[in-house]
């Protein structure tokens, strides 16, 4: 079955939007601005008029806003309303589910925002789904399926949707490969002096034991990460190789022990670059840091995730493409959990500045370890229960549950005691949809 759509003008935004919509179904689509061809098409077609043009037949019709017909990026007068039982955006008074899908998945509102947090990130309050109270729901598949079902009902036909697929993808940012080991002497002295000044004798003792080989470095959780592969998962490790700075404190990329670790992990797992905090202010550094990783690992690097999730629209993604990165894992919230683009499956980046789809796939993540602990101030039990609700949403509508972790946060040491449980519950194949409401009671017992 084919969906035939009459439009006044075929645009890159329209094609991108229908590519997204139809990925959830078993149908193809075709856009046409030929009214005669549209009306003459046989009855096997689903037909939609996305135009204000009058047709004598009673086709499924949506009056379009201007968003999908334009080429530039500019503010709209928007409001929230309801279309056929679902919340949508009204653009200059026109409720438009197609434009709503495009506006949401491209993060249009965040491109327009001038607000920034202390790390120059667009605050989550600027996200359109947060403003609508829908950021915990996968609205892109919901809107898409609802639209296609409505069109089919207007045409007195039924439509088949693809069975949702689901997988968990644990990912790790290696911001600091080791807590104490292999640091240069000046860093060891500075850290020790700080601990003494703060009377942190437990840290002093742990440092001494690690340096003298009596206990394992608390950040050395790489055997655990490797075992995730044996358990059927495909972890990705993102390595920070920027120059030392206030927010970039990994071992130097020239450190033989760090290089040895990278090569060891690369033999078994996918690795990517973790562009430094400083690279977001000097974008040429992305290519430099990527080249460092490629020389160490002796392989091409195609995956990336921004340190501190710092993304400048559209400059960051343009630089990644220029650096031959084809997959980015930075889209998600720092201070919230949920679905920033309304989808949990990979999707191609649409460059609003150039008004075209680009060759960069965006892999949105669902939650970050520090979000639950540091931003939302949740207990481990509450975080697990909350994660299960998000997992249920992805299982129902399809996609990847990408979780951001760090080698230190799975250590079950220091302030992260007990938090490995959240990752373990995330990856448990036995956790089913109906367990969401019962987990907390079971855990408390």
C-alpha positions as CSV (number, residue, x, y, z in Angstrom):
1,X,0.0,0.0,0.0
2,X,1.2,3.5,-0.8
3,X,0.3,6.8,0.8
4,X,-0.1,9.5,-1.9
5,X,0.1,13.0,-0.5
6,X,-1.0,16.1,-2.5
7,X,1.1,19.2,-1.6
8,X,1.4,22.6,-3.2
9,X,5.1,22.3,-3.1
10,X,7.5,19.4,-2.5
11,X,10.1,20.5,0.0
12,X,13.1,18.9,1.9
13,X,11.2,19.4,5.1
14,X,8.1,17.5,3.8
15,X,10.2,14.6,2.6
16,X,12.1,14.4,5.8
17,X,8.9,14.4,7.9
18,X,7.2,11.7,5.8
19,X,10.4,9.6,6.0
20,X,10.1,9.8,9.8
21,X,6.3,9.1,9.8
22,X,6.3,6.1,7.5
23,X,9.2,4.3,9.2
24,X,6.7,3.0,11.7
25,X,4.4,1.4,9.2
26,X,4.6,-1.1,6.3
27,X,3.6,1.5,3.7
28,X,5.6,3.8,1.4
29,X,4.7,7.3,0.5
30,X,4.8,9.6,-2.5
31,X,4.5,13.4,-2.7
32,X,2.9,15.0,-5.7
33,X,1.8,18.6,-6.6
34,X,-0.1,17.3,-9.7
35,X,-3.8,17.4,-8.8
36,X,-4.8,15.4,-11.8
37,X,-2.4,12.6,-11.0
38,X,-3.5,12.7,-7.4
39,X,-7.2,12.3,-8.2
40,X,-6.7,9.7,-10.9
41,X,-4.6,7.4,-8.6
42,X,-6.4,4.1,-8.0
43,X,-8.3,3.2,-4.9
44,X,-5.5,1.1,-3.5
45,X,-3.8,4.3,-2.4
46,X,-4.2,6.0,0.9
47,X,-4.7,9.7,0.1
48,X,-3.9,12.8,2.1
49,X,-4.3,16.4,1.0
50,X,-1.8,18.6,2.8
51,X,-3.0,21.8,1.3
52,X,-5.8,24.3,1.6
53,X,-6.8,23.5,-2.0
54,X,-10.4,22.3,-2.5
55,X,-11.1,18.9,-4.0
56,X,-14.5,17.6,-4.9
57,X,-13.9,14.3,-3.2
58,X,-13.8,14.0,0.6
59,X,-10.1,13.2,1.1
60,X,-8.3,13.2,4.4
61,X,-7.1,16.8,4.5
62,X,-4.9,18.9,6.8
63,X,-4.6,22.6,6.3
64,X,-0.8,23.2,6.5
65,X,1.1,25.8,8.5
66,X,4.0,27.5,6.7
67,X,6.7,25.6,8.6
68,X,7.3,22.7,6.2
69,X,7.1,25.0,3.2
70,X,9.9,27.3,4.3
71,X,13.7,27.2,4.0
72,X,14.8,29.5,6.9
73,X,14.8,29.3,10.7
74,X,12.7,31.9,12.5
75,X,10.3,32.2,15.4
76,X,6.6,31.2,15.1
77,X,3.7,32.2,17.2
78,X,2.9,28.8,18.8
79,X,0.2,27.5,21.1
80,X,-0.8,24.0,22.2
81,X,-4.0,22.5,21.1
82,X,-5.7,19.2,20.4
83,X,-6.0,17.5,17.0
84,X,-8.1,14.3,16.7
85,X,-7.5,13.5,20.4
86,X,-3.8,14.2,20.6
87,X,-1.9,17.3,21.8
88,X,-0.2,19.1,19.0
89,X,1.3,22.5,18.2
90,X,-0.7,25.3,16.6
91,X,1.6,27.4,14.4
92,X,0.2,30.9,14.0
93,X,-3.2,29.5,14.9
94,X,-3.0,26.4,12.6
95,X,-3.0,23.0,14.3
96,X,-0.6,21.0,12.2
97,X,0.4,17.5,13.3
98,X,3.0,17.2,10.4
99,X,4.7,20.4,11.4
100,X,4.5,19.3,15.0
101,X,6.5,16.2,14.2
102,X,9.1,18.2,12.3
103,X,9.4,21.0,14.9
104,X,9.8,18.4,17.7
105,X,12.3,16.0,16.2
106,X,14.6,18.7,14.8
107,X,14.7,20.6,18.2
108,X,13.5,23.7,16.3
109,X,12.6,25.6,19.5
110,X,16.1,25.0,21.0
111,X,17.8,26.3,17.9
112,X,15.9,29.5,18.4
113,X,16.6,29.9,22.1
114,X,19.1,32.4,23.4
115,X,19.1,30.9,26.9
116,X,22.1,28.9,28.2
117,X,23.0,27.2,31.5
118,X,26.4,27.5,33.1
119,X,27.9,25.1,30.6
120,X,26.4,27.0,27.6
121,X,23.8,24.3,27.0
122,X,20.2,25.1,26.0
123,X,18.2,24.5,29.2
124,X,15.6,21.7,29.2
125,X,12.9,24.3,29.8
126,X,13.4,25.4,26.2
127,X,12.5,22.0,24.8
128,X,9.0,21.9,23.3
129,X,8.1,18.5,24.8
130,X,9.1,19.7,28.2
131,X,6.8,22.7,27.7
132,X,4.0,20.5,26.7
133,X,4.6,18.1,29.6
134,X,5.2,15.2,27.1
135,X,9.0,14.6,27.4
136,X,8.5,11.2,29.0
137,X,6.4,9.9,26.1
138,X,7.6,8.8,22.7
139,X,5.5,11.4,20.8
140,X,7.1,10.9,17.4
141,X,5.8,7.3,17.0
142,X,2.6,8.2,18.8
143,X,1.9,11.1,16.4
144,X,3.0,9.2,13.4
145,X,0.8,6.1,14.1
146,X,-2.2,8.3,15.0
147,X,-1.9,10.3,11.8
148,X,-1.6,7.2,9.6
149,X,-4.5,5.5,11.4
150,X,-6.6,8.6,10.9
151,X,-5.8,8.8,7.2
152,X,-6.6,5.1,6.7
153,X,-9.9,5.5,8.5
154,X,-10.8,8.4,6.2
155,X,-10.0,6.1,3.2
156,X,-11.9,3.2,4.8
157,X,-8.8,1.1,4.9
158,X,-6.7,-0.5,7.6
159,X,-3.0,-0.1,8.1
160,X,-0.3,-2.4,9.5
161,X,2.5,-1.1,11.7
162,X,5.9,-2.6,12.2
163,X,6.3,-4.6,15.3
164,X,8.3,-2.5,17.8
165,X,11.9,-3.6,18.3
166,X,13.7,-2.9,21.6
167,X,17.2,-3.2,22.9
168,X,19.3,-1.8,25.7
169,X,22.6,-0.1,24.8
170,X,24.8,0.7,27.7
171,X,27.4,3.4,26.9
172,X,30.3,4.8,29.0
173,X,32.0,8.1,29.0
174,X,35.7,7.7,30.1
175,X,36.3,11.2,31.5
176,X,38.9,10.0,33.9
177,X,40.4,6.6,33.3
178,X,41.7,6.1,36.8
179,X,41.2,7.8,40.1
180,X,44.7,7.5,41.3
181,X,46.9,5.3,39.1
182,X,49.2,6.6,36.3
183,X,48.8,10.3,37.1
184,X,51.8,12.5,36.7
185,X,53.6,13.4,39.9
186,X,52.4,17.0,40.0
187,X,48.8,15.9,39.9
188,X,49.4,13.3,42.6
189,X,50.9,15.9,44.9
190,X,48.2,18.5,44.2
191,X,45.4,15.9,44.9
192,X,47.1,14.6,48.0
193,X,47.6,18.2,49.3
194,X,43.9,18.9,48.7
195,X,42.8,15.8,50.6
196,X,45.1,16.6,53.6
197,X,43.8,20.2,53.6
198,X,40.2,18.9,53.7
199,X,41.1,16.3,56.4
200,X,39.9,13.6,53.9
201,X,42.0,10.9,55.5
202,X,40.0,8.0,54.0
203,X,40.9,9.3,50.5
204,X,44.5,9.7,51.5
205,X,44.5,6.1,52.7
206,X,42.8,4.7,49.6
207,X,45.2,6.6,47.3
208,X,48.2,5.2,49.2
209,X,46.8,1.6,48.9
210,X,46.1,2.0,45.2
211,X,49.5,3.5,44.3
212,X,51.2,0.7,46.2
213,X,49.2,-2.0,44.5
214,X,47.3,-3.2,47.6
215,X,43.8,-2.5,46.2
216,X,42.3,-2.0,42.8
217,X,41.8,1.6,41.5
218,X,38.1,2.4,42.2
219,X,37.7,3.7,38.6
220,X,39.1,0.5,37.1
221,X,35.8,-1.1,36.2
222,X,36.8,-2.2,32.8
223,X,36.5,-6.0,33.5
224,X,32.9,-5.4,34.4
225,X,32.3,-3.4,31.2
226,X,33.9,-6.2,29.1
227,X,31.6,-8.8,30.8
228,X,28.6,-6.9,29.5
229,X,29.7,-7.9,26.0
230,X,29.7,-11.6,27.2
231,X,26.2,-11.0,28.5
232,X,25.0,-10.1,25.0
233,X,25.2,-6.3,25.0
234,X,27.2,-4.0,22.8
235,X,28.7,-1.3,25.0
236,X,30.2,1.8,23.5
237,X,33.1,3.6,25.2
238,X,33.7,7.3,24.5
239,X,37.2,8.5,25.3
240,X,38.1,12.0,26.4
241,X,41.5,12.9,24.9
242,X,41.4,16.7,25.2
243,X,44.2,18.7,26.7
244,X,44.2,19.1,30.4
245,X,41.8,21.8,31.7
246,X,39.3,22.7,34.4
247,X,36.7,20.3,32.9
248,X,39.0,18.0,31.0
249,X,41.0,15.9,33.5
250,X,41.7,12.6,31.9
251,X,45.3,11.2,31.6
252,X,47.3,12.7,28.8
253,X,46.7,11.1,25.4
254,X,50.4,10.3,25.3
255,X,50.3,8.3,28.6
256,X,51.3,4.7,27.7
257,X,49.0,3.2,30.3
258,X,46.0,5.0,28.9
259,X,46.9,4.0,25.3
260,X,47.3,0.4,26.5
261,X,43.8,0.5,28.1
262,X,42.2,2.0,25.0
263,X,43.8,-0.7,22.7
264,X,42.6,-3.4,25.1
265,X,39.0,-2.2,25.1
266,X,39.0,-1.6,21.4
267,X,39.8,-5.2,20.7
268,X,36.4,-6.2,22.1
269,X,34.1,-3.2,22.1
270,X,33.1,-0.2,19.9
271,X,34.9,3.0,20.9
272,X,34.2,6.6,20.0
273,X,35.5,10.0,20.7
274,X,34.3,12.2,23.6
275,X,35.1,15.7,22.4
276,X,36.4,17.7,25.2
277,X,34.7,20.6,27.1
278,X,37.2,23.0,25.5
279,X,36.4,21.7,22.0
280,X,33.0,23.2,22.1
281,X,34.6,26.6,22.2
282,X,37.3,25.8,19.7
283,X,35.7,23.3,17.3
284,X,38.8,22.6,15.4
285,X,39.9,20.5,18.4
286,X,37.4,17.8,17.6
287,X,39.4,16.7,14.6
288,X,42.6,16.8,16.6
289,X,41.2,14.7,19.4
290,X,39.6,12.2,17.0
291,X,43.0,11.8,15.2
292,X,44.6,11.1,18.6
293,X,42.2,8.3,19.3
294,X,42.6,6.8,15.8
295,X,46.3,6.8,16.1
296,X,46.2,5.0,19.5
297,X,43.5,2.5,18.5
298,X,44.6,2.1,14.9
299,X,41.1,2.2,13.6
300,X,38.7,4.7,12.1
301,X,36.4,6.4,14.6
302,X,32.8,7.1,13.6
303,X,31.0,7.6,16.9
304,X,31.0,10.6,19.2
305,X,29.4,12.1,22.3
306,X,30.0,15.6,23.6
307,X,31.6,16.0,27.0
308,X,29.1,17.6,29.4
309,X,26.6,17.1,26.5
310,X,27.7,20.5,25.2
311,X,26.0,21.0,21.7
312,X,26.0,24.2,19.8
313,X,23.3,24.2,17.1
314,X,24.2,23.6,14.3
315,X,27.9,24.2,14.6
316,X,28.8,21.1,16.7
317,X,27.1,18.7,14.3
318,X,28.6,20.4,11.2
319,X,32.1,20.0,12.8
320,X,31.4,16.3,13.5
321,X,30.5,15.7,9.9
322,X,33.6,17.5,8.7
323,X,35.6,15.3,11.0
324,X,33.9,12.2,9.4
325,X,31.9,11.3,12.4
326,X,28.7,9.6,11.2
327,X,26.9,8.8,14.5
328,X,26.4,11.1,17.6
329,X,25.0,10.1,21.0
330,X,24.6,13.5,22.6
331,X,20.9,14.2,22.3
332,X,19.2,13.9,25.6
333,X,18.7,15.9,28.8
334,X,21.3,16.7,31.4
335,X,18.9,17.6,34.2
336,X,15.9,15.5,33.2
337,X,15.3,12.0,31.9
338,X,13.1,11.1,29.0
339,X,13.0,11.8,25.3
340,X,14.3,15.1,24.1
341,X,13.4,14.6,20.5
342,X,10.3,12.4,21.1
343,X,12.0,9.3,19.7
344,X,14.2,6.6,21.1
345,X,15.4,5.2,17.7
346,X,18.3,6.6,15.6
347,X,17.3,9.3,13.1
348,X,19.1,11.4,10.6
349,X,20.0,15.0,11.6
350,X,18.1,17.7,9.7
351,X,20.3,20.8,9.4
352,X,17.9,23.7,9.8
353,X,20.5,26.2,8.8
354,X,21.1,24.5,5.4
355,X,17.5,23.2,5.2
356,X,18.5,19.6,4.4
357,X,19.0,16.2,5.8
358,X,22.6,15.4,6.6
359,X,24.7,12.2,6.8
360,X,24.9,12.2,10.6
361,X,22.7,9.7,12.6
362,X,21.6,10.9,16.0
363,X,21.2,8.2,18.7
364,X,19.1,9.8,21.5
365,X,19.8,8.6,25.0
366,X,17.1,8.1,27.7
367,X,18.9,8.8,30.9
368,X,22.3,9.6,32.4
369,X,23.6,8.3,35.7
370,X,24.3,11.7,37.2
371,X,20.9,13.0,36.3
372,X,19.1,10.7,38.7
373,X,21.6,11.1,41.4
374,X,22.8,14.8,41.2
375,X,20.0,16.6,39.4
376,X,16.9,14.7,40.4
377,X,18.3,13.7,43.9
378,X,16.6,10.3,43.7
379,X,17.4,7.2,45.7
380,X,18.6,4.1,43.8
381,X,15.2,2.4,44.3
382,X,13.2,5.4,43.0
383,X,15.6,5.8,40.1
384,X,15.1,2.1,39.1
385,X,11.3,2.5,39.3
386,X,11.4,5.6,37.2
387,X,13.7,3.9,34.6
388,X,11.3,1.0,34.3
389,X,8.5,3.4,33.3
390,X,10.7,4.8,30.6
391,X,11.7,1.3,29.6
392,X,8.1,0.3,29.3
393,X,7.5,3.3,26.9
394,X,10.4,2.2,24.6
395,X,9.2,-1.4,24.7
396,X,5.8,-0.3,23.6
397,X,6.8,2.0,20.8
398,X,10.2,0.7,19.8
399,X,13.7,2.0,20.0
400,X,16.9,1.8,22.0
401,X,17.2,2.4,25.7
402,X,20.6,4.2,25.6
403,X,22.0,4.8,29.1
404,X,25.0,7.1,29.8
405,X,27.3,5.8,32.5
406,X,30.9,6.5,33.5
407,X,33.6,4.1,34.6
408,X,33.6,5.6,38.0
409,X,29.8,5.6,38.6
410,X,29.6,1.8,38.3
411,X,32.4,1.4,40.8
412,X,29.9,0.9,43.7
413,X,32.4,3.0,45.7
414,X,32.4,6.4,47.4
415,X,29.3,8.5,46.6
416,X,28.3,5.9,44.0
417,X,27.8,3.0,46.4
418,X,24.7,1.0,45.3
419,X,24.2,2.8,42.0
420,X,25.4,-0.1,39.8
421,X,22.0,-1.6,40.7
422,X,20.4,0.9,38.3
423,X,22.5,-0.3,35.4
424,X,21.9,-3.9,36.3
425,X,18.1,-3.4,36.4
426,X,18.3,-1.5,33.1
427,X,19.9,-4.4,31.3
428,X,18.0,-7.2,33.0
429,X,16.1,-9.2,30.2
430,X,13.7,-10.5,32.9
431,X,12.3,-7.0,33.7
432,X,9.0,-6.9,32.0
433,X,6.5,-4.1,31.4
434,X,4.2,-5.1,34.2
435,X,7.0,-5.0,36.7
436,X,7.1,-1.2,36.8
437,X,4.5,-0.7,39.6
438,X,5.8,-3.7,41.7
439,X,9.6,-3.1,41.6
440,X,9.7,-0.6,44.5
441,X,7.8,-2.9,46.9
442,X,9.9,-5.8,46.0
443,X,13.1,-3.8,46.4
444,X,12.1,-2.5,49.8
445,X,11.5,-6.1,51.0
